[in-house]
């Protein structure tokens, strides 16, 4: 009898624990451990590397250097070019994607014949991996065999075939257009879900009061989609800042540094120069910039007050 009672004692203690508020913390413990191992530890370790000299080609230099890498950024011309290009790249791409996404979502929300098929076709660019999309557009814009060059020459827009990604004045604009084509379905999908939640009676009442399409967009659609737009913009900005793969495929940061952005610069510093200390410092700067942007954007949009 004593052995039987001792056998069920842990289960009794577990049952008593489930009746307390500590049970919640026990259930959250596995997730907390996973987050610490997968997210917190790599992030903190990456920040720590930024204060060290870590070069795989010169292991003898390994050691604590403090803020040396951050100080070196001030005199690094490539860093400032990459920072400027990052702002232009992200801002232009997000504005284009948001405009195209809103236009597409508005059209799909009308439930016209063939809308479902059109919706699937619209989402196809977003389903393509960046590697596939990059190589596809590299062929379409090829200066010798590109279909787009051929069309522009035939209609008289261009006199000769143009090397879009080899021209410093056109390379960044060309990559922005490719990114906008690839990413606008992300906005279209989220905005379409937001449009479905807006009551149709609001538009009918506005139409009765004499409000046109532009007035309905300004007074009803955009205010009702404010939260969705804010969340989509923040997620898209984070994705664009941290994803250099499309630029890596199309231009590699060139010609020169015309399309160099911070994420691509950090990647090349780490895996071409094997200077992981400086690359980590660049990544920390990107992290800080994104945090400042997210906080400022949320406060400016005032979505937390609503």
N, C-alpha and C positions, 0 to 999 in steps of 0.2 A: 504493500500500500504506500509505503514511504517512497519507494523508487518510482511508482506511478505518479505520485504527486510532484516529485522533483522533475519528472519528465515533462509534465505540462506547465511547469512554472514559467519558462520563457514565453510560452504562448499566452499565459495569463498576463504577464507583464506587458506583452505586446498589445494585448487587447485593452489594457488599462491606458497604455500610451496613446492608443488611437482615439481615446475620448478627450485628450487634451489638445491644446493648441500646438504643442511640440510635434505632433504627428505631421503637420503641414511641412515643417522644416525638414523632417526626416525624408519625406517624399521628394522634396526639392534637392536634397543632397546629391543624388547621382547627376542631375542636370548641372548643378553648380560645379561639381568636380570636372565634368566634361567641358564646361565653358572655360574653366581655369586652365585646363590642359591644352585645349584647341585654340582658344582666343587670347586669353590674358597672358599666358606664359610666352607664346611667340611674339606678341606685341611688345611686352616689356623687354624681352631679350633683344628684339630688333632695335629698340630705343637705346639699350645699353651698348650695342655694337657701334652706334653713332658716336660714342665717346671713346672709341678705341681705334687703333690703327690696325686694320685687318686686311692684309693683302696676301692672296694665295701664292702669288709669284715671288713675294719677299717675306716669308714667314718670320724672319729675324726682326722685323719692324713691329711685330705684334706687341701691343701694350696700350696703356691708358694715356690718352692725349687730351682729354677734356673737351673744350669747345673749339679745338683746332679746325675741325671740318666745317663747323658753322661759320667761323671767321673766314675760312677760305672761300666761302660762297660769295662774300661781298666783292671779292676781286676776281671772280670767275665770270667772264663774259658770257659763256655758254649758259650758265644758270639764269642770267637775266633774260637772255633771248628765249630760253625754254619757258620761263615764267610768263613772259609776254605772250608767246605762242599758245600757252595753255589757257590763258584768259580768253584770247580770241577764239581758239578752237572750241572750248566748252561753251562760251556765250553764244557764238553763232550757231553751233550745232543744236543747242537746247532751244533757241528761239525758232529756228526752222522746223525742228521736230515738233515743238508745241503747236505751231501754226498749222502744219500739215496734219498733225494728229487731231486737232480740234475740227478742222475742215472735214477730215475723213469720218470722225465720230458723228458729226452732225448729219452727214449724208447717210451713214449707216443707220442712224436712229429713226429715219423716216419710214423704214419697213416697206420699201418699194420692191417690185418684182425683181428677183435676182440678187437681192441684198445679201443673202447668206453666202452665195457663191462668191460675190465680190468681197465679202468680209474675209473669207478664207484666203483669197488671192492677196488681199492687203497685208495679211499677217505673214505671208511667205518670206519677205525679206528679213523679218525679225527671227524667224526660225533657222535661217541660214547661219552656220558658224562664221565667226569673223574671218577665219582663214579662207573659207570658201568664198565669202563675199569679197574679200580683198583680192584674191586671185582672179575672180570673175571680172571685177571692175578694172583690174590691171590689163586684162585682155581687151575689154571694151574700149578703153582709152589708150590702147597701144599706139605709138606714133607711126607704126608701119602697117599694122593689120587691124587697127581698131575700127569697129563698126560705127561708133559715135563720130569719130573723125571723118569717116567716109560720108556720113549723112550731113554733117556740118559743111563739108566741102561742096557737096552736091547742091545744097540749098543756097550756097553763096555766103554763109556766115564766116567761113574760113577760106583763105586762099590756098593754103597747103596744110598738110597734116601737122598737128601740134603735139609736142611731147609735154603733156600736161604736168606730169610728175617730175620732169627735169627742168622746168622753168621756175626759178625762185619766186617770180611774181604770181604764178598761177597754182603752184603745188599745194599750198595750204587751202586755198579756196576749193580746189578740186577734191581734196580729201574731206573737207567739211561737207560738200554735197554728197559724197559717197556715204559718209557717216549719217547724214540726215536721211538718206534713202533707207539705210539699214536700221535706224533707230526709231523712226516716227511711228511704226506700229505699236511700240510700247505705250506712247501717249494715247494713240487711238483706242487701244484696248481699255485703258483705265478711264479715259474720258467718256467712252461709250457706256461703261458701267455707271458712271456718275450721271450721265444724261437720262439713263433709264429710271433713276430714282427721283427725277424732277417731275412733279405732278403736271399733267397736261392742262389742267384747269388754269394754271398760271398763265400759260401762253394764250389760251382762249380769252381770258379776262383782259390781257394786255392788248390783244387784237381788237377787242370790242372798244377799248379806250383809245384806239388809233395808233398804237405803237407798231412800228414797222419791224423788219427783220433785224436791222442794226440796233434799234432800241431794245428789242427783246434780248439780243445777245448781251448788251451792256448792262441791262437792269435785272435780268433773270438768270441767264445761262452762266455768265462768268461769276457772279456772286455765289450762286449755288454750287459751282464747281471749285470754289476757292480752296477748300481743304484738299480735294483730289489733285488739283494742279500743284499745290505746295508740296505734297508728298511725292508726286511724280517728278517734279523738278529736282528736289533734293536727291532722290534715288538716282536720277539720270546724271546729275552732276558728279556724284560719287563714282558712278560707273565710268564716265568719260575720263575723269581725272586719273583713275587707277587702271585704265585699260589701254595700253599703247599698241596692242596687237595689230589693229588695222593700219596704223601709221607705220609700224615695223614692216608690214608686208608691202605697202604701196610705195613708201619713200625711204624707209630706214632713217628718218630724221632729216634727210637731205631734200634738195641739193644744198650743200653746205649745212647750215643749221636752219633752213627756211621752215621746216616742219618739225623741228625739235621741240618736244614738250617734256615736262618734268618727269613723268612716269617712264617715258622712253629713255631719257637721259639717265635716270637711276638704274634702269635695266641694263643699258649698255655699259655703265660704269661698273656694275657688279659682275656681269657675265662676259664682258669683252676685256675690260681692264683688270678684272678681279679685285677691285678696290671696294670691298664690302663696307668698310667704315664710312667712306664718303657717300656711297649709295644709300646706306641706312640714314645718314643725316638728311639727304634729299627726301627720303620717304617720310621722315619725321616732320620736315617742313610742309610736305604735302598734307600730312595728317592734321597739322595745326591749322593750315589754310582751310581745309574742309570743315573742321570744327567751327572756326570763326564764321565761315559762310553759312553753315547750317543754323547756328544760333541767330545770326543777324537776319537771315531770310525769314525764319519763323517769327521773329519779333516784328519785322516789317510787314509781314502778311497778316499778323494779328489773329492767326487761327487758334491760338491757345486761349484767347479771350472769348472766343465764340463757343 
